[in-house]
Amino acid sequence: MSLGLVGRKVGMTRIFTGDGDSQPVTVLDVSNNRVTQIKTPDTDGYSAVQVTFGKRRAIRVNKPSAGHFAKAAVEAGHVLKEFRVTPEVLGNLKPGSVIGLDIFQAGQNVDVTGISIGKGYSGVIKRHGFSSNRASHGNSRSHNVPGSIGMAQDPGRVFPGKRMSGHLGAVQRTTQNLEVLQVDVPRGLLIIKGAVPGSKGGDVVVRPSVKVGRARVAPTVKADVKQGAKSGAKSGKK
């Protein structure tokens, strides 16, 4: 339940740190996020902020959507997204206002949601990571096939969820705990470390990370325990 931004994936590039290390980054355009509606517990039963991003021609907007945008006095956008927030956040927002990039800062972890790139109809090797069969020694025209998918006896059927060939990609995916390297407020750009779901020009949703990574600390063993174990082993040998 935190406020986020809707944007567009510009593409990938790289930046160099002060030490000369190359960092692969994704550039996201999250400028001009306009508030179209404020939902409160009194009227809607929950607290949320509805925002729009991008532009849409007037001829491509139907009458209900046109009236919705006109009521908020904002330009029609091609994306509408709702963020569940706490009631305290609603006090600073109103329809027609613009949400800036200042809600994010460099070094923060975010979750990015988008539609993955569609790969079309794919086989089990590309879709599920299966291994191919033998190239020779009795294998006849059965190299890149999944093999047996069922059984001849009881229950004698293919179980639901069997990993087989089919459509790959073009589904909603979320990449978690991505680090924000730079926040370009004048140009409305977020520089995210690593890759995010979707193709160039695809719509993405950026929100603060819900799973904060924890540094793993190696377990420590007390010195007296080690000493006791060593002494016990020596006494056993004797």
Buried (B, 14 or more C-beta within 10 A) or exposed (E): EBBBBBBBBBEBEEBEEEEEEEBEBBBBBBBBBBBBBBBEEEEEEEBBBBBBBBEBEEEEBEEEBEEBBEEBEBEBBBBBBEBEBEEEBBEEBEBEBEBBBEBBEEEEBBBBBBBBBEEEEBBBBEBBEBEEEEEEEEEEEEEEBBEEEEEEEEEEEEEEEEEEBEEBBEEEBBBEEBBBBEBEEEEBBBBBBBBBBBBEEBBBBBBBBEEEEEEEEEEEEEEEEEEEEEEEEEEEEE
